[in-house]
Amino acid sequence: MTDRRQDINERFIADVEMLRKQRGWSIAELAIRAHLDIEELEEILSGNSKLPLDAIMLLAGGLGISPGLLIDVGAKRSDGD
């Protein structure tokens, strides 16, 4: 993975974790709300797997935000905005 991709991935994960914690949810709660297996979510949040588009869509839905907003947050942070 290139440094840029790694940076975007890390920021995406940090944003998902921030939003999850703001809501007071456990990883298990987010997994339920996002319709993901907890093992799959843990793998994504550990950074050990690629972020498939369907997982991004499910996570955004589980967090109650649009996928574009979730991706945009990570992109803006990676650009230094």
N, C-alpha and C positions, 0 to 999 in steps of 0.2 A: 504494500500500500504506500502511495506517495505521501510525503509530508503534508501536503495540502489536504488530501483525502483523509488522512489520519486526524488532522486538526478539525475538519468538518465533522467527522464521525464523533470525536471526543466532545465537541460542542453540542452536537445533537443529543448525545447521551446526557450531558450535563443539563441541558434544557428540559429533557423529559424528566430527569430526576428532580429538578427544581419545581416543575409543575406538579409532579406527584406529591412531593413533600408539602407544597403550599396547600394542597387539598387534604393533607393529613392521611394519605392513603399508604398502605403497605404495598410492596411489590405484588403480593398476591391479589390485593384489591384492584390494582391497575390491570393485572393480567385478566381478571374476571371481566372488568369493564371493557377491555380492549379485545376480548374474545381470543386471547392468546394462551397457550399453555405456559404455566409459570416457568418451566424449564427453558422454553423458547425466549421468553422475556428476559430471564436472567442471563442467557447467552448473549442477547442483543446488548443489554446494559453493561455486560462485562467487556464489551468491545471485541469479543472473540469471534464474532460473526458479522457478515455483511448485513446491511440494512435493506432487506427486500422492500419493494414498494408496497406490497400488501401489508407488511408489518407497520410501515409508516402510516398508512391509511387507518389501520386498526388502532394504533396508539393515539393518533389524533382524535379519532372518534371516541375512544375511551376517556380521553382528557377533555372532551367536549369542545374542541377547537378544530378549525379547518386544517387539513394537511398542509396547505400553502402557508398558513401562519406558523405552523410548527417548523417547517423547512426554512421559512424566511427568518425566523429568530436565529437559527444556527448560522445561516448565511450572513446575516448582518453582523453577528458577533465575530465571525471569522474574517470579515472584511475590516474590522476595527471600528465599526459604527457604534 
